């Protein structure tokens, strides 16, 4: 979580709350020093945040003798989050706290190609079952976060011409799920969600990170300055659509300049191997060959890594990340994909950009998607504007009750 360093000139309660977002406990004296607010004003804002449940006494700071607790921290249990990670053939639904800690979860085989209504009904059914079985079933929801395997206009939560999601184009996901679960719903593409999860769980101190997913498609999530960068319409990082030029690292015939996804995704590698007579028809077949160390599959996967590296070398020169993490089925199945990427990026990017650059496999594994979806909701729910609105609504309700 991002803090708000420095002295603030009379912040509203939403900005005031951001002082706790770095996870550190703070005393009232520190808050007075950081904000320049009067002691009485700080006391009023702290009391309002304690009453709302957003703050709590630090574990080692229980009150004594009638005095208020000395140190305060964010209360991650103030709300629950429903986090949903949808893939082409699987789905995960989890309940988390505001820190993204998974409390309960369920994973099922699904088919995203079945269309939005049956898939989202499944997700809502699983969420309701998890809530009903939870010992915290009465805790209010902060929202629902959903990652989907296709392009998304984040501001509306609608998928936009997703290639492997027939029937989803333009479908109003937030409205459908929101009517069922009665809360705010945020949607993003799976790579952005994975980038949030990887950043929060593995690289929280790194401000500039790229997450590359290589699976059925190829996508890039961009963390810059500690913040996920989506671009104007939410399409930032769509490197799968980048046309790859010829280079000395490519074994393609002259003039064969196609989109990266058509050259280096798992289905593209499998198709190229099949055309050469290798008995591989699906991504699962390719993964099986890689796990057996099949020389032809290993060679083709390393070549795909070089093609991806050709595109990433330019991205590295533009964005200058500290870390690139590679995720997806192929990265988990074979180190050769990452070896091919490293080979080209370290050679073709500028020396200064690669001097301290790490290119590593993702280690967040199975829960990166739901963690990222939860972080997306938490960042929204705990934003200055959202906190201002929450406290104002609670004050209005309290005033009406006593009128």
ABEGO torsion letter per residue (X at the ends): XBBBBEBBBGBBAAAAAAAAAAGBBBBAAAAAAAAGBBAAAAAAAAAAAAAAGABBBBAAABBBGGBBBABBBBBAAABBBBBBBBBAABBBBBBBBAAGBBABBBBBBBBAAAEAAAAAAAAAAAAAAAAAABAAAABBBAEBBBBBBBBBBAAAGBBBGBAABBGABGBBAAAAAAAAAGBBBBBBBAAAAAAAAAAAAABAABABBBBBBBBABBBBBBBBGGBBBAEAAGABGBAAABBBBBBAABABBBGBBBBAAAAABAAAAAAAAAAAGBBBABAAAAAAAAAAGBAAAAAAAAAAAAAAAAAAAAAAAAAGBABBBBBEAAAAABAAAAAAAAAAAAAABBAAAAAABBBBBBAAEAAAAAAAAAAAAAAAAABAAAAAAAAAAAAAAAAAAAX
